[in-house]
Amino acid sequence: MVCVFTDEEYSILPRNPNKNHLHEALEKKRFEDASRLIASEREAYLVECFETAAKFYKSPLHAIAAIHVTEQASGLCRQLLQRISNRKNREYLLNMTTVDEFEMGGWKVRARVAAIHIAAYNGNSGVLRLLCQEYGVDVNCSTSETLEEKPQKGITALEWAARRGHVDVVKALIDSKADVDMSRPTDGYTPLYIAAWSGLTEIVKLLVDNGANVNASKHTGSTPLYIAAQNGHTEVVKVLVGSNADVNSSRHTDGSTPLYIAAQKGLPEVVKLLLSKNAEVNASRHIDGSTALYTAAQEGHKEIVNLLLVNDADVNASRHTDGSTPLYVAAQNGHTEVVKMLIYNNADVNASRLRDGSTLLCIAARKGHRELVKLLLQNDAVVNASRHADGSTPLYFAAENGHTEVVKLLLCNNADVNAKTSSGKKAVDAARQNHHSDIVQLLSKKSGSRK
């Protein structure tokens, strides 16, 4: 039975602005009373729908599908459907949608659902088997959708079950020939993607064992492996890479790979797993050219930086957008231990940005990272290297920003106190302009003139 009915067609079922006794018995879990009413009332009463506070109509079957006690729900469902002799009444009851509130991705949403979707969401495997296997409800019925500004359409019962982690329901749906790769038309989410996103290892195994495409991606190009890596679900990553998931697949939107996102998020176990499966260590994002090493250095993830270097990551790979390297961005963010590691692995300490020619020493001096300045100088950083954009030197930046200890360190390493910017300003002028009197004294003394 294909669920293709419109809301208007369901209007053949009797409607009531208030709940009848059966609705109340089901809602309050008075199952014996509900069973007695089903056994004794006429068919028109049994298919009667009541109007909810949100002005949508709900049938007794909707209420039964939402019962969490599987045995009771299955029994009441069978009893109700056996009492409905009119074929049209039964068909419409089985496929009629209502609207209710559901948890989805960590927040509450209103969604349009039929009985099959409600049963899947609530873990009602017995009701699902009954609906699909005995009463012909389409197991892939996709009339469910969220009612948001940007609605998610085409949600199946398998998605609802996978999202909620209901293993028995997923099994029941697969036994009923559910399409494990059916995706939402709005964004391409599959049940496997959702289970991987949530870290539901048992559901992931079940779907993969039943032929789910491990490389099916959502519309952005993000795969189940990518989202599992991003969220640090190590066991899910194990299952997916063990099932031949493509470890080097990248998102269409920016070129990020599973290794890139795991490195960015600081997830060493996931990084190890991906590297062990031959993830391309130097793969770069097409949006900016950054690599896994770049993003790990940027975030200060020492263990991951080390893992990547041991696996032959290019220590000097630069972004094509600005020329910055892993060492550059680590220095910029003050990650001293990462800087040490990169320098030990032959990172170029004098690399500069394409945009303005700033060197690592310029950045460290401007931000007042004394230990970094010291480290860079010890490793042959050019003390007087100036930005091509304006001629500013490390000493100029340190003086301008009031970093006295950095100024002292640079002077001890032969920084040129008389170097000028393209506008003719010296470091002492920048210090004076920003009222750093102690630095003005230092620089004036060094230059031999007191102003």
Buried (B, 14 or more C-beta within 10 A) or exposed (E): BEBEBEEEBBEEBBEEEEBBBBBBBBBEEBBEBBBBBBEEBEBEBBBBBBBBEEEBBBBBBBBBBBBEEBEBBBBBBBBBBEBBEEEEBBBBBBBBBBBBEBEBEEEEBBBBBBBBBBBBBBBBBBBBBBBBBEBEBBBBBBBBBBEEEEBBBBBBBBBBBBBBBBBBBBBBBBBBEBBBBBBBEBBBBBBBBBBBBBBBBEBBBBBBEBEBBBBBBBBBBBBBBBBBBBBBBBBBBBBBBEBEBBBBBBBEEBBBBBBBBBBBBBBBBBBBBBBEBEBBBBBBBBBBBBBBBBBBBBBBBBBBBBBBBEBEBBBBBBBBBBBBBBBBBBBBBBBBEBBBBBBEBEBBBBBBBBEBBBBBBBBBBBBBBBBBBBBBBEBEBBBBBBBBEEBBBBBBBBBBBBBBEBBBBBBEBEBBBEBBBEEEBBBBBBBBEEEBEEBBBBBBEBBEEEE
